[in-house]
Amino acid sequence: MKLYDYLIVGSGLFGATFAYFAHKQGKKCLVIDKRPHLGGNVYCENIEGINVHKYGAHIFHTSNKQVWDFVNSIVEFNRYTNSPVANYKGKLYNLPFNMNTFYQMWGVTTPEEAQTKIDEQKAEAVARMQADGVTEPRNLEEQAQVLIGKDIYEKLIKGYTEKQWGRRCTELPAFIIKRLPVRLVFDNNYFNDKYQGVPIGGYNKLIEGLLADIETKTGTDFFENRRYWENIADKIVFTGKIDEFYDYRYGKLNYRTVRFEQEIIDKPNYQGNAVVNYTERDIPYTRIIEHKHFEMFGQQVYDCPKTVISKEYSTEWEDGMESYYPVNDKTNTKLYSQYKELADNEMNVIFGGRLAEYKYYDMAPIIEKVLNIFYGK
Ligand code: FAD
Protein backbone atom coordinates (compact mmCIF):
# COMPACT_ATOMS: atom_id res chain seq x y z
CA MET A 1 0.00 0.00 0.00
CA LYS A 2 1.55 3.31 -1.10
CA LEU A 3 1.23 6.63 0.73
CA TYR A 4 -0.84 8.33 -1.97
CA ASP A 5 -3.22 7.34 -4.74
CA TYR A 6 -1.79 10.05 -6.98
CA LEU A 7 1.46 11.95 -7.12
CA ILE A 8 0.75 14.97 -9.33
CA VAL A 9 3.86 16.50 -10.83
CA GLY A 10 3.09 20.15 -11.62
CA SER A 11 0.59 22.50 -10.00
CA GLY A 12 -0.48 24.28 -13.20
CA LEU A 13 -4.08 24.26 -14.33
CA PHE A 14 -3.92 20.63 -15.45
CA GLY A 15 -2.37 19.29 -12.25
CA ALA A 16 -4.48 21.44 -9.94
CA THR A 17 -7.77 20.56 -11.68
CA PHE A 18 -6.86 16.87 -11.74
CA ALA A 19 -6.06 16.97 -8.01
CA TYR A 20 -9.38 18.72 -7.31
CA PHE A 21 -11.51 16.03 -8.97
CA ALA A 22 -9.41 13.12 -7.69
CA HIS A 23 -9.73 14.47 -4.14
CA LYS A 24 -13.48 14.81 -4.65
CA GLN A 25 -13.58 11.10 -5.47
CA GLY A 26 -11.84 10.34 -2.20
CA LYS A 27 -8.34 9.81 -3.61
CA LYS A 28 -5.32 10.87 -1.61
CA CYS A 29 -3.17 13.26 -3.66
CA LEU A 30 0.18 14.99 -3.33
CA VAL A 31 1.01 17.81 -5.74
CA ILE A 32 4.66 18.80 -6.21
CA ASP A 33 6.06 21.68 -8.23
CA LYS A 34 9.64 22.64 -8.93
CA ARG A 35 8.82 26.34 -8.93
CA PRO A 36 8.68 28.22 -5.63
CA HIS A 37 4.93 28.77 -6.07
CA LEU A 38 1.78 26.94 -7.14
CA GLY A 39 -0.22 27.65 -10.29
CA GLY A 40 2.17 27.02 -13.19
CA ASN A 41 1.87 29.63 -15.88
CA VAL A 42 -1.28 31.27 -14.54
CA TYR A 43 0.54 32.33 -11.36
CA CYS A 44 0.31 36.05 -10.52
CA GLU A 45 2.69 38.07 -8.38
CA ASN A 46 1.14 40.87 -6.37
CA ILE A 47 3.08 44.09 -6.96
CA GLU A 48 1.81 47.46 -5.69
CA GLY A 49 -1.63 45.88 -5.17
CA ILE A 50 -1.77 44.68 -8.78
CA ASN A 51 -1.89 41.03 -9.87
CA VAL A 52 0.97 40.77 -12.35
CA HIS A 53 0.69 37.84 -14.77
CA LYS A 54 4.27 36.67 -14.33
CA TYR A 55 4.31 34.17 -17.21
CA GLY A 56 2.33 36.23 -19.72
CA ALA A 57 -1.13 37.79 -19.89
CA HIS A 58 -3.91 35.25 -19.31
CA ILE A 59 -7.53 35.80 -20.30
CA PHE A 60 -9.95 32.95 -19.73
CA HIS A 61 -12.40 32.39 -22.58
CA THR A 62 -14.74 29.58 -23.53
CA SER A 63 -18.11 28.78 -25.03
CA ASN A 64 -18.40 25.67 -22.87
CA LYS A 65 -20.95 26.43 -20.14
CA GLN A 66 -19.88 23.47 -18.02
CA VAL A 67 -16.28 24.75 -17.96
CA TRP A 68 -17.39 28.33 -17.26
CA ASP A 69 -19.74 27.26 -14.45
CA PHE A 70 -17.05 25.05 -12.97
CA VAL A 71 -14.34 27.74 -12.78
CA ASN A 72 -16.91 30.22 -11.44
CA SER A 73 -17.84 27.73 -8.74
CA ILE A 74 -14.23 27.94 -7.53
CA VAL A 75 -13.87 31.73 -7.87
CA GLU A 76 -16.11 34.33 -9.47
CA PHE A 77 -14.80 35.77 -12.75
CA ASN A 78 -15.04 39.44 -13.72
CA ARG A 79 -16.30 40.91 -16.99
CA TYR A 80 -12.90 41.68 -18.52
CA THR A 81 -13.25 41.71 -22.30
CA ASN A 82 -10.10 41.52 -24.34
CA SER A 83 -9.97 44.44 -26.80
CA PRO A 84 -6.36 44.92 -27.82
CA VAL A 85 -5.16 48.05 -29.57
CA ALA A 86 -2.37 48.18 -32.16
CA ASN A 87 0.15 51.01 -32.22
CA TYR A 88 1.79 51.54 -35.61
CA LYS A 89 4.17 54.51 -35.73
CA GLY A 90 2.17 56.29 -33.02
CA LYS A 91 -1.22 55.81 -34.67
CA LEU A 92 -3.72 53.54 -32.90
CA TYR A 93 -5.93 50.90 -34.51
CA ASN A 94 -8.51 48.65 -32.88
CA LEU A 95 -8.16 44.88 -33.11
CA PRO A 96 -9.38 42.40 -34.21
CA PHE A 97 -9.91 43.83 -37.72
CA ASN A 98 -13.37 45.39 -37.60
CA MET A 99 -15.25 48.51 -38.70
CA ASN A 100 -13.31 50.62 -36.16
CA THR A 101 -10.02 49.43 -37.72
CA PHE A 102 -11.24 50.12 -41.25
CA TYR A 103 -12.44 53.59 -40.27
CA GLN A 104 -9.05 54.33 -38.67
CA MET A 105 -7.20 52.88 -41.69
CA TRP A 106 -9.20 54.35 -44.60
CA GLY A 107 -11.86 56.67 -43.17
CA VAL A 108 -14.65 54.37 -44.47
CA THR A 109 -17.84 54.56 -42.44
CA THR A 110 -20.12 51.84 -43.82
CA PRO A 111 -19.68 48.06 -44.16
CA GLU A 112 -20.16 48.36 -47.94
CA GLU A 113 -17.34 50.92 -48.24
CA ALA A 114 -15.08 48.76 -46.07
CA GLN A 115 -15.80 45.62 -48.10
CA THR A 116 -15.16 47.48 -51.38
CA LYS A 117 -11.81 48.74 -50.07
CA ILE A 118 -10.78 45.27 -48.85
CA ASP A 119 -11.80 43.68 -52.17
CA GLU A 120 -9.85 46.33 -54.11
CA GLN A 121 -6.72 45.69 -52.04
CA LYS A 122 -7.05 41.92 -52.35
CA ALA A 123 -7.42 42.20 -56.13
CA GLU A 124 -4.30 44.38 -56.31
CA ALA A 125 -2.35 41.73 -54.34
CA VAL A 126 -3.48 38.98 -56.74
CA ALA A 127 -2.56 41.18 -59.71
CA ARG A 128 0.94 41.76 -58.29
CA MET A 129 1.44 38.01 -57.92
CA GLN A 130 0.17 37.34 -61.44
CA ALA A 131 2.57 39.94 -62.80
CA ASP A 132 5.33 37.83 -61.24
CA GLY A 133 3.88 34.71 -62.91
CA VAL A 134 2.72 33.25 -59.58
CA THR A 135 -0.68 31.65 -58.96
CA GLU A 136 -0.38 30.47 -55.33
CA PRO A 137 1.09 32.59 -52.48
CA ARG A 138 4.73 31.56 -52.01
CA ASN A 139 5.17 32.93 -48.53
CA LEU A 140 3.34 34.54 -45.60
CA GLU A 141 3.65 38.04 -47.08
CA GLU A 142 1.83 37.07 -50.28
CA GLN A 143 -0.72 34.99 -48.40
CA ALA A 144 -1.61 37.81 -46.00
CA GLN A 145 -1.96 40.33 -48.83
CA VAL A 146 -4.22 38.00 -50.80
CA LEU A 147 -6.40 37.60 -47.71
CA ILE A 148 -6.56 41.21 -46.48
CA GLY A 149 -4.65 43.54 -48.82
CA LYS A 150 -1.52 45.64 -48.54
CA ASP A 151 -2.48 48.37 -46.03
CA ILE A 152 -3.56 46.14 -43.18
CA TYR A 153 -0.75 43.71 -43.89
CA GLU A 154 1.97 46.37 -43.84
CA LYS A 155 0.70 48.32 -40.85
CA LEU A 156 -0.79 45.66 -38.59
CA ILE A 157 0.62 42.25 -39.55
CA LYS A 158 4.10 42.46 -41.07
CA GLY A 159 6.29 43.87 -38.29
CA TYR A 160 4.45 42.05 -35.50
CA THR A 161 4.71 38.68 -37.25
CA GLU A 162 8.39 39.19 -38.08
CA LYS A 163 9.15 39.96 -34.42
CA GLN A 164 7.10 36.95 -33.28
CA TRP A 165 8.92 34.51 -35.54
CA GLY A 166 12.31 36.21 -35.72
CA ARG A 167 12.18 35.94 -39.52
CA ARG A 168 10.98 38.04 -42.45
CA CYS A 169 7.44 37.36 -43.69
CA THR A 170 8.89 36.57 -47.12
CA GLU A 171 10.85 33.73 -45.48
CA LEU A 172 7.87 32.33 -43.56
CA PRO A 173 5.60 29.68 -45.11
CA ALA A 174 2.17 30.79 -46.36
CA PHE A 175 0.29 28.15 -44.34
CA ILE A 176 0.97 29.94 -41.03
CA ILE A 177 -1.88 32.30 -41.91
CA LYS A 178 -4.86 30.29 -43.09
CA ARG A 179 -7.59 32.83 -42.49
CA LEU A 180 -7.73 36.48 -41.48
CA PRO A 181 -11.24 37.04 -40.20
CA VAL A 182 -12.69 40.51 -40.72
CA ARG A 183 -15.76 41.87 -38.98
CA LEU A 184 -17.94 44.36 -40.74
CA VAL A 185 -19.35 45.55 -37.41
CA PHE A 186 -18.00 47.95 -34.79
CA ASP A 187 -16.93 45.25 -32.32
CA ASN A 188 -13.51 45.27 -30.62
CA ASN A 189 -14.08 42.10 -28.57
CA TYR A 190 -11.13 39.89 -29.53
CA PHE A 191 -12.68 36.54 -28.69
CA ASN A 192 -15.76 35.02 -30.28
CA ASP A 193 -16.48 32.89 -27.20
CA LYS A 194 -19.66 33.22 -25.16
CA TYR A 195 -17.82 33.71 -21.86
CA GLN A 196 -14.61 35.48 -20.93
CA GLY A 197 -13.02 37.11 -17.90
CA VAL A 198 -10.36 36.98 -15.25
CA PRO A 199 -10.85 35.60 -11.71
CA ILE A 200 -11.79 38.32 -9.23
CA GLY A 201 -8.75 38.58 -6.98
CA GLY A 202 -6.52 36.96 -9.62
CA TYR A 203 -5.63 33.50 -10.87
CA ASN A 204 -3.98 32.51 -7.59
CA LYS A 205 -7.49 32.42 -6.12
CA LEU A 206 -8.50 29.84 -8.72
CA ILE A 207 -5.48 27.67 -7.94
CA GLU A 208 -5.93 28.09 -4.17
CA GLY A 209 -9.56 27.02 -4.54
CA LEU A 210 -8.67 23.96 -6.60
CA LEU A 211 -5.93 22.88 -4.20
CA ALA A 212 -7.64 23.96 -0.96
CA ASP A 213 -7.73 20.54 0.70
CA ILE A 214 -4.76 18.96 -1.01
CA GLU A 215 -1.22 18.44 0.19
CA THR A 216 1.31 20.40 -1.88
CA LYS A 217 5.08 20.88 -1.96
CA THR A 218 6.72 23.67 -3.93
CA GLY A 219 10.42 23.97 -4.79
CA THR A 220 10.40 20.21 -5.39
CA ASP A 221 11.69 18.82 -8.68
CA PHE A 222 10.48 15.32 -9.55
CA PHE A 223 13.77 14.54 -11.28
CA GLU A 224 15.94 15.40 -8.31
CA ASN A 225 14.69 12.35 -6.44
CA ARG A 226 12.89 10.40 -9.12
CA ARG A 227 13.15 6.96 -7.49
CA TYR A 228 11.56 8.24 -4.30
CA TRP A 229 8.70 10.02 -6.06
CA GLU A 230 8.03 7.06 -8.33
CA ASN A 231 7.37 4.87 -5.35
CA ILE A 232 5.25 7.17 -3.25
CA ALA A 233 1.95 6.80 -5.11
CA ASP A 234 -0.03 4.22 -7.07
CA LYS A 235 -0.21 6.53 -10.06
CA ILE A 236 1.70 9.56 -11.31
CA VAL A 237 0.09 12.42 -13.15
CA PHE A 238 2.95 14.04 -15.02
CA THR A 239 2.52 17.59 -16.39
CA GLY A 240 6.21 18.40 -16.95
CA LYS A 241 8.16 17.92 -20.18
CA ILE A 242 7.69 14.56 -21.83
CA ASP A 243 11.21 14.52 -23.33
CA GLU A 244 12.72 15.15 -19.89
CA PHE A 245 10.64 12.28 -18.46
CA TYR A 246 12.45 9.99 -20.90
CA ASP A 247 15.90 11.53 -20.32
CA TYR A 248 15.82 13.13 -23.77
CA ARG A 249 16.62 9.74 -25.27
CA TYR A 250 15.47 10.72 -28.77
CA GLY A 251 16.58 14.36 -28.48
CA LYS A 252 15.16 17.63 -27.16
CA LEU A 253 11.85 19.10 -28.22
CA ASN A 254 12.11 22.72 -29.32
CA TYR A 255 10.05 25.72 -28.18
CA ARG A 256 9.60 29.43 -28.74
CA THR A 257 9.69 31.66 -25.75
CA VAL A 258 8.90 35.19 -24.60
CA ARG A 259 11.07 37.43 -22.44
CA PHE A 260 9.25 39.89 -20.19
CA GLU A 261 10.67 43.23 -19.08
CA GLN A 262 8.67 44.47 -16.16
CA GLU A 263 8.48 48.07 -14.90
CA ILE A 264 6.66 49.73 -12.03
CA ILE A 265 5.47 53.15 -13.17
CA ASP A 266 4.67 55.97 -10.83
CA LYS A 267 1.34 56.90 -12.38
CA PRO A 268 -2.08 55.29 -12.16
CA ASN A 269 -2.75 54.77 -15.86
CA TYR A 270 0.00 54.21 -18.44
CA GLN A 271 -1.69 53.16 -21.67
CA GLY A 272 -5.41 52.99 -20.86
CA ASN A 273 -5.73 49.35 -21.97
CA ALA A 274 -4.45 45.96 -20.83
CA VAL A 275 -2.96 45.02 -24.20
CA VAL A 276 -1.26 47.26 -26.77
CA ASN A 277 0.47 45.56 -29.72
CA TYR A 278 3.43 47.34 -31.32
CA THR A 279 3.18 46.37 -34.95
CA GLU A 280 6.22 48.12 -36.44
CA ARG A 281 9.41 46.12 -36.82
CA ASP A 282 11.72 48.80 -35.39
CA ILE A 283 10.22 48.62 -31.90
CA PRO A 284 11.81 45.44 -30.49
CA TYR A 285 8.95 44.30 -28.27
CA THR A 286 5.67 42.89 -29.59
CA ARG A 287 3.27 44.05 -26.87
CA ILE A 288 2.99 46.06 -23.69
CA ILE A 289 0.72 44.59 -21.06
CA GLU A 290 -0.61 46.90 -18.33
CA HIS A 291 -1.75 44.39 -15.74
CA LYS A 292 -4.12 46.48 -13.61
CA HIS A 293 -6.64 46.77 -16.46
CA PHE A 294 -7.44 43.05 -16.19
CA GLU A 295 -8.99 43.57 -12.79
CA MET A 296 -9.48 47.29 -12.17
CA PHE A 297 -12.14 49.28 -13.94
CA GLY A 298 -13.31 52.92 -13.79
CA GLN A 299 -12.27 54.72 -10.61
CA GLN A 300 -10.43 51.63 -9.31
CA VAL A 301 -7.66 52.36 -11.84
CA TYR A 302 -7.02 55.73 -10.15
CA ASP A 303 -7.49 54.47 -6.59
CA CYS A 304 -4.31 52.43 -7.14
CA PRO A 305 -1.59 55.10 -7.58
CA LYS A 306 0.99 53.01 -9.46
CA THR A 307 0.90 50.70 -12.43
CA VAL A 308 2.94 47.72 -13.63
CA ILE A 309 3.71 47.07 -17.28
CA SER A 310 5.45 44.20 -19.06
CA LYS A 311 7.14 44.56 -22.43
CA GLU A 312 7.10 41.26 -24.32
CA TYR A 313 10.04 40.20 -26.48
CA SER A 314 9.55 37.12 -28.64
CA THR A 315 12.74 35.11 -28.31
CA GLU A 316 14.40 32.00 -29.73
CA TRP A 317 14.32 29.29 -27.05
CA GLU A 318 17.47 27.93 -25.48
CA ASP A 319 17.99 25.40 -22.72
CA GLY A 320 17.18 26.87 -19.33
CA MET A 321 14.62 29.34 -20.69
CA GLU A 322 10.86 29.04 -20.06
CA SER A 323 9.35 26.69 -22.67
CA TYR A 324 6.25 28.50 -23.87
CA TYR A 325 5.17 27.57 -27.38
CA PRO A 326 5.75 24.16 -28.95
CA VAL A 327 7.17 24.29 -32.47
CA ASN A 328 4.82 22.17 -34.52
CA ASP A 329 7.13 21.58 -37.46
CA LYS A 330 7.91 18.18 -39.00
CA THR A 331 11.01 17.45 -36.92
CA ASN A 332 9.40 18.24 -33.56
CA THR A 333 6.12 16.54 -34.40
CA LYS A 334 8.02 13.36 -35.29
CA LEU A 335 10.12 13.57 -32.16
CA TYR A 336 7.04 14.02 -30.00
CA SER A 337 5.34 11.04 -31.61
CA GLN A 338 8.31 8.87 -30.56
CA TYR A 339 7.95 10.01 -26.95
CA LYS A 340 4.17 9.59 -27.15
CA GLU A 341 4.63 5.97 -28.15
CA LEU A 342 6.62 5.36 -24.95
CA ALA A 343 4.04 7.27 -22.89
CA ASP A 344 1.17 5.20 -24.33
CA ASN A 345 2.78 2.07 -22.90
CA GLU A 346 3.02 3.38 -19.34
CA MET A 347 0.59 1.63 -17.00
CA ASN A 348 0.83 3.98 -14.04
CA VAL A 349 1.60 7.39 -15.52
CA ILE A 350 -0.93 9.83 -16.95
CA PHE A 351 0.64 12.52 -19.14
CA GLY A 352 -1.36 15.74 -19.33
CA GLY A 353 -1.06 19.45 -20.04
CA ARG A 354 0.90 21.59 -22.42
CA LEU A 355 4.42 20.26 -21.67
CA ALA A 356 3.58 16.57 -21.35
CA GLU A 357 1.47 16.60 -24.52
CA TYR A 358 3.75 19.07 -26.34
CA LYS A 359 0.71 21.02 -27.42
CA TYR A 360 -0.44 24.62 -27.08
CA TYR A 361 -3.57 24.60 -24.95
CA ASP A 362 -5.66 27.54 -23.84
CA MET A 363 -6.85 27.31 -20.24
CA ALA A 364 -10.45 26.29 -20.92
CA PRO A 365 -9.52 23.22 -23.02
CA ILE A 366 -7.23 22.11 -20.19
CA ILE A 367 -10.19 22.16 -17.77
CA GLU A 368 -12.37 20.45 -20.37
CA LYS A 369 -9.76 17.73 -20.80
CA VAL A 370 -9.62 17.00 -17.06
CA LEU A 371 -13.43 17.06 -16.80
CA ASN A 372 -13.49 14.44 -19.56
CA ILE A 373 -10.98 12.23 -17.77
CA PHE A 374 -13.26 12.12 -14.72
CA TYR A 375 -16.73 12.47 -16.16
CA GLY A 376 -16.40 11.77 -19.90
CA LYS A 377 -17.89 8.74 -21.55
P1 FAD B 1 1.76 24.77 -16.69
O1 FAD B 1 0.94 25.89 -16.23
O2 FAD B 1 3.03 25.10 -17.38
O3 FAD B 1 2.10 23.84 -15.42
C1 FAD B 1 3.10 22.85 -15.44
C2 FAD B 1 3.75 22.86 -14.08
O4 FAD B 1 4.62 21.72 -13.95
C3 FAD B 1 4.62 24.08 -13.83
O5 FAD B 1 4.23 24.74 -12.65
C4 FAD B 1 6.03 23.51 -13.69
O6 FAD B 1 6.83 24.22 -12.76
C5 FAD B 1 5.73 22.10 -13.21
N1 FAD B 1 6.82 21.15 -13.49
C6 FAD B 1 7.40 20.92 -14.69
N2 FAD B 1 8.38 20.00 -14.55
C7 FAD B 1 8.40 19.64 -13.24
C8 FAD B 1 9.22 18.77 -12.47
N3 FAD B 1 10.20 18.07 -13.03
N4 FAD B 1 8.99 18.64 -11.14
C9 FAD B 1 8.00 19.38 -10.54
N5 FAD B 1 7.23 20.24 -11.23
C10 FAD B 1 7.41 20.37 -12.56
N6 FAD B 1 -4.52 30.46 -22.20
C11 FAD B 1 -5.71 31.10 -22.25
O7 FAD B 1 -6.77 30.47 -22.16
N7 FAD B 1 -5.76 32.47 -22.35
C12 FAD B 1 -4.62 33.24 -22.43
O8 FAD B 1 -4.72 34.47 -22.53
C13 FAD B 1 -3.36 32.58 -22.40
N8 FAD B 1 -2.22 33.29 -22.49
C14 FAD B 1 -1.02 32.63 -22.50
C15 FAD B 1 0.16 33.37 -22.64
C16 FAD B 1 1.38 32.72 -22.69
C17 FAD B 1 2.65 33.52 -22.83
C18 FAD B 1 1.43 31.31 -22.63
C19 FAD B 1 2.73 30.58 -22.75
C20 FAD B 1 0.27 30.56 -22.48
C21 FAD B 1 -0.97 31.21 -22.42
N9 FAD B 1 -2.15 30.49 -22.24
C22 FAD B 1 -3.35 31.15 -22.28
C23 FAD B 1 -2.14 29.03 -22.05
C24 FAD B 1 -2.08 28.60 -20.57
O9 FAD B 1 -0.91 29.12 -19.98
C25 FAD B 1 -2.08 27.06 -20.49
O10 FAD B 1 -3.29 26.56 -20.97
C26 FAD B 1 -1.90 26.50 -19.07
O11 FAD B 1 -0.87 27.14 -18.40
C27 FAD B 1 -1.59 25.03 -19.15
O12 FAD B 1 -1.48 24.48 -17.86
P2 FAD B 1 -0.53 23.23 -17.60
O13 FAD B 1 -0.87 22.73 -16.26
O14 FAD B 1 -0.57 22.29 -18.75
O15 FAD B 1 0.96 23.82 -17.66
Boltz pocket constraint, residues with backbone or C-beta under 6 A from the ligand:
constraints:
  - pocket:
      binder: B
      contacts: [[A, 9], [A, 10], [A, 11], [A, 12], [A, 13], [A, 14], [A, 15], [A, 32], [A, 33], [A, 34], [A, 35], [A, 37], [A, 39], [A, 40], [A, 41], [A, 42], [A, 55], [A, 56], [A, 57], [A, 58], [A, 59], [A, 60], [A, 61], [A, 220], [A, 221], [A, 222], [A, 223], [A, 239], [A, 240], [A, 241], [A, 258], [A, 323], [A, 324], [A, 325], [A, 352], [A, 353], [A, 354], [A, 355], [A, 361], [A, 362], [A, 363], [A, 364], [A, 366]]
      max_distance: 6.0
